[in-house]
Structure formats: structure tokens, C-alpha cells
Amino acid sequence: EYCDMNEGLTAQLAVKVAEKKIKADFLKTTIKGIGCNWMVCMAVFLCGQAQDMAGKMVGIWFPISAFVAIGFEHIPANMFMIPLGMLAGADVSVLDMLIKNFLPTTLGNTIAGSLIVAGGYSFAFGRLGCNNPSPLPVDRISR
């Protein structure tokens, strides 16, 4: 209405996406959130490991494209898509959006980012993995 960007086919797609994201099961949405944030964390890790710009772009592109193609749930993306659908006329209330999508998606994203990825790396390379001494001299390890 204001800038002709959320009309026609774009509005129809936004409505369809918003209504579908709200109808999903709580556990299913949480699991999709776990998978999504695991892929996002892998994109950040691969970008950090790449030495040149092309490697960084490819390192980000594959995991992000995968989570979008699979249909995983990422809270920043949902914070855009669901309100866009609501503005286009989707039959979604704010309470539905918060309880049926934002809560399980945030929970899943948090589990993946803090427990699975960070915990896994801490176990492999950090303090959680006491049986894995660092190959670096102790005076070079930042604390």
C-alpha cells in the first residue's frame, strides 16, 4: 500500500508463508530451529576459517542456502516474514506469532547455538573437554 512492494504475488506468497509457519507443531518448529541455527553457526565458522573473500562467500552461501531450501526456522527471518504476511492480510494474530512460532524457533536456535555448536567446540577444543589438552603451549592460550 505504501510503496507497492507488498501487493500481488508478493503479498500472496507472504500470506501463504506466514500462515504455514504458524500452523506447524511446537516440537517440529523447535527441531527446525535447531537445524537452522546449526547451519548458521557453520556458515560463521566456515567464513572465519576461509582465507580469501571467495572462500568466505562460498563458506556462507552453502549452509545458508541449505537451511533455506530445507525449510528450517530462523528467528530473524521469521521476524520479517510473518509480520510481512500479517501486513498483507494473513489470518495470524500477534499472540499466534509469538507463541506458535517465535517461542519454539528461538528455543531451537538457542539450543543449537549455545549447546550443540558452542558446547561441541568447547568439548573438542576448550574447557569442557578436559581429556583434550591443547597442542599449544599453555602461555599462548588466552584466558
N, C-alpha and C positions, 0 to 999 in steps of 0.2 A: 504494500500500500504506500509506504513512504518513499521507497526508491525502486519499486518494481522488481525486487530481487526475490521475493518470496511469493511468487504467483505462478500459476500454470503448472507445468510438470514439476518444477522445483518444489512448489507447495505440496503437491500430491505426494511426492516422494518423502518430504519431511513429515507429513502426517502419517504416512504408512510406517516409517521408521520409528517415530515416537510411540505410536500405538503398539507396535510389535515389541519394543523394548520394555514397555510397561506390563505386558501380558506374560512375560517369562516367569518361570518359577524362581523363588528366592535362592534355593541351593544351586540351581543351574546358572543363575546370574552370578553368584559368588564364584563358582568354578570358572566361568568365563572371564571374570575379573582377575582371577589368579593367573590364568594362562596369558591374558593380555599384558599384565604388568611384568611377568617374567620375560615376555618378548621385548617390552620396552626397556627393561634393565639390560637385556642382552644387547640391544641397539646402543645403549650408552656405553657399555663395556667395549663393544667392538669399535665404536668411534674413538674411544680413548686409547685403544691398542693400535689403531692404524697410524701409519707414519706420514701419509700424504693425504691431500684433500679427496682424491678419487677413492682411496680406501675408506676414508671416513664416510663418504656419501654412500658407498656400497654397503658398508657395515651398518648404517642406519636404515637403508632402504629395504633390505631383505626382511629383517624382523618386523618392521612396521607394516610392510606390505602383507606379510603373512598374517599378522593379527587382524588386519582389516579384512582380508579375504576370508579368513576363518569365521569372522563374526564375533570376536571376543569383545568384552566390555571394558572401556577405559573411561574413567570418570571425567577427565577434562573434555573428551569428545562428547560424552553424553550431556555434559553441562551446556554444550552448544546445540546438539541435535534435538534433544527433547523440547527445550523451550522454543526452538525454531518451529518444530511441529505444532506446538501449542499456539504460537502466533499465527500459524496457517490454518488453525481450526481443528486440531486433533482433539479427540474426546479423552483428554488426560487432565487430571486435576494436579495441583501443586503437591497435595498430600500423596497422591499416587506416585508422582515422580520421585518424591523424597523417599518414601517407604519401599516401593516396589523396584526402584532402580538405583537411586543414589546410594542408599544404605548397603545393599548387597554388593554393588560394584566397588564402593570404597572399601568395604571389608575385604573383598577379594584382592584388590590392588594392594592393600596394606599387607595382607598375608604374604603375597608374592614378593613384594619389595623388601619387607623387613625380615621375614622369617626364612623364606626359601632362598632368595638370592643373597642377601646380606649375611644370613646365618650360614649358608653354604660356603661363602667365601671366607667367613671368619673361621669356620671349622677347617677349611683347607689351608688357609694361609695365616690365620690370626690366633686370637686367644682361646677360642672355643676348641681348637684342635691342639690340645696340649701334647699330643704324641707326634706332632709335626713341627720339629724345630726349624727355625728359619735358616736357610743356607747363608744368609748374610751375617757378617759379624754383628754382635749384639750392640756395639756402639753406633752402628749405622741405622738401626731400627728406630723410627720415630715413635715416640710415646705421647 
